[in-house]
Every structure is written in structure tokens, then in C-alpha cells.
């Protein structure tokens, strides 16, 4: 069961979720245009580490792998949409100001 859930989670993370920095693509920040793909490559490891540590606060490794995988996937999706919302807001403000 765990392997199926883990594969579904990988599929969702790579093919379904949007780039959380897409709203910032092309916006001038510190005098240079933002490249959303590059920002995503840089931030991906920090997102993974943050979500992994957050899930580790209530899930203990080995107790129920399926629950851990589902929890990680749900928290990862929430983190991506939170970053997407923040990116949209920052993009909106920067386009108005500058």
C-alpha cells in the first residue's frame, strides 16, 4: 500500500502541482527578471526539508508508512499552494509599484 501511495505522491508533485513561483516569472526583482523555473529548482530542497521536518513532528518513522506518505503529500501540496499565493501577492504588488 505504501508503494502505491508513494508513487501517487511523486506523480502529483511532479506532474500535477504548479510551479509555486510561476506568478513571479518575468517580474523585475532587485533589477533583474525572475526566472520561475530557476527559483523552483533552488527552493525545492528547502520546501522538501521543511515539509519533511513538519511531518516528522507528528509522524514517527516506521509506525505507519502509508499514513506518513499521505501526510507528507498533503503537507507538500499545502506548502506549494501557500507559496503560490505568496508569489501571486508579491507579483501583484511589484507590478503595481514598479
C-alpha positions as CSV (number, residue, x, y, z in Angstrom):
1,X,0.0,0.0,0.0
2,X,2.8,2.4,0.9
3,X,4.5,2.0,-2.5
4,X,1.3,2.8,-4.4
5,X,0.7,5.9,-2.2
6,X,4.3,7.0,-2.6
7,X,4.1,6.7,-6.4
8,X,0.9,8.7,-6.5
9,X,2.6,11.3,-4.4
10,X,5.5,11.5,-6.7
11,X,3.2,11.8,-9.7
12,X,1.2,14.7,-8.0
13,X,4.4,16.5,-7.0
14,X,6.0,16.3,-10.5
15,X,3.1,16.4,-12.9
16,X,0.0,18.0,-11.2
17,X,1.2,20.7,-8.9
18,X,2.0,24.1,-10.5
19,X,5.4,25.9,-10.1
20,X,4.8,27.9,-6.9
21,X,6.9,30.8,-8.4
22,X,5.1,31.0,-11.7
23,X,3.4,34.3,-10.9
24,X,6.8,35.9,-10.4
25,X,8.1,34.8,-13.8
26,X,9.5,37.9,-15.6
27,X,8.8,40.3,-12.7
28,X,11.8,42.6,-12.0
29,X,13.2,42.0,-8.6
30,X,16.4,43.7,-7.5
31,X,16.9,44.9,-11.0
32,X,16.8,41.5,-12.7
33,X,13.8,39.5,-14.1
34,X,12.8,36.5,-12.0
35,X,13.1,33.1,-13.7
36,X,10.4,30.9,-12.1
37,X,12.0,27.6,-13.0
38,X,15.3,28.6,-11.5
39,X,13.6,29.8,-8.3
40,X,11.8,26.5,-8.1
41,X,15.0,24.5,-8.6
42,X,16.7,26.4,-5.8
43,X,13.7,26.4,-3.4
44,X,12.7,22.7,-3.9
45,X,15.2,21.3,-1.4
46,X,14.1,23.8,1.2
47,X,10.4,23.0,0.6
48,X,11.1,19.3,0.9
49,X,13.2,19.7,4.1
50,X,10.6,22.0,5.7
51,X,7.7,19.7,4.9
52,X,9.7,16.6,6.0
53,X,10.5,18.2,9.3
54,X,6.9,19.3,9.8
55,X,5.5,15.9,9.2
56,X,8.2,14.4,11.5
57,X,6.7,16.3,14.4
58,X,3.5,14.1,14.4
59,X,4.6,11.0,12.4
60,X,7.3,8.6,13.7
61,X,9.2,6.7,11.0
62,X,8.2,3.1,10.6
63,X,4.9,3.3,12.6
64,X,2.6,3.5,9.5
65,X,4.3,4.2,6.3
66,X,1.1,4.8,4.3
67,X,0.0,7.5,6.8
68,X,3.4,9.1,6.6
69,X,3.4,9.2,2.9
70,X,-0.2,10.7,2.8
71,X,0.7,13.2,5.4
72,X,3.8,14.3,3.5
73,X,1.8,14.6,0.3
74,X,-0.9,16.7,1.9
75,X,1.5,19.0,3.7
76,X,3.6,19.4,0.5
77,X,0.5,20.4,-1.5
78,X,-0.4,22.9,1.1
79,X,3.1,24.4,1.2
80,X,3.1,24.7,-2.6
81,X,-0.2,26.5,-2.7
82,X,0.8,28.7,0.2
83,X,4.0,29.7,-1.8
84,X,1.9,30.1,-4.9
85,X,-0.4,32.6,-3.1
86,X,2.5,34.5,-1.6
87,X,4.2,34.6,-5.1
88,X,1.0,35.9,-6.6
89,X,0.6,38.6,-4.0
90,X,4.2,39.7,-4.3
91,X,3.9,39.7,-8.1
92,X,0.7,41.8,-7.8
93,X,2.3,44.3,-5.5
94,X,5.5,44.6,-7.6
95,X,3.6,45.1,-10.8
96,X,1.6,48.0,-9.2
97,X,4.6,49.6,-7.5
98,X,7.1,49.2,-10.3
